[in-house]
Amino acid sequence: MAWEDRTPFETIEANYGLSEQAVIRLMRKQMTARSFRHWRKRVSGRNTKHAALRLKQVLRAYCPTQYKP
């Protein structure tokens, strides 16, 4: 969920109990340094990763085409 750009940190916390900082620590530990830097650059300040920055019309935590049957 953390890798997906559309899933806000608040949803990860609601589902798994991991705060944004805990997710960042986990990603740093599990990824190579280069991949982690790319991920952090991509999600830093991204409005889809923070519920408070999202448009009020967006009520989902993921892209509708993300989970296909």
N, C-alpha and C positions, 0 to 999 in steps of 0.2 A: 504494500500500500504506500509506503514511503517513496518508493521509486516512481510511482505513478504521479504525474504532475497535477492531476485533477482532484486527488484525494487530500482534503485538508488535514492538518495536524490534529485538529479537534476531533475529527472522526476516528483517527488512529487512537487517540487517547480514550474516546468513548468505547471503542471495541476491544482495545488491548491494555488500557491503563498506562500507556507510555506517554509522558509529556513530550513536548517538542524537543526539549533538551535531551531527553532520554533517547528519542528517535535519532537525533543527530549523533549522540555517542555510539549508538548501535550501528548506524551506517558507517561511521568512521572506523569502527572495529572490524566490521564485516567486509568492507570494500578496500580495494587498493587505494593508495593515496591519490593517484591520478583520477580514478573514477569518483572518489569522494569529492575532490575539488570541482570536478565537472558538475556533479549533482548539486553541491552547495551553491555554485554559481547559478545554476538553472532555477533552483527553488527559492533563493534569497529574494525576498520582497515580492515574490510572485503572488498575485491576488487570489489564485485558485488554491494555494496552500494554506491560506489563513481565512477562516470563516468570516472574520470581521471585515476583510477586504473584498469579499465576493459580492457580486451583484445580488440584490435581494430576490431576484427572480430565480436564481439557481438554488433549487431545493435538494439536489442530489449530491452525493459525495464522489460519484464516478461518472465517466462518460457512458451514455446508454449503449454504445457498441462495444464497451470494454469486456463485458461478460456475455459471450455468445453461447447458446445451447449446443 
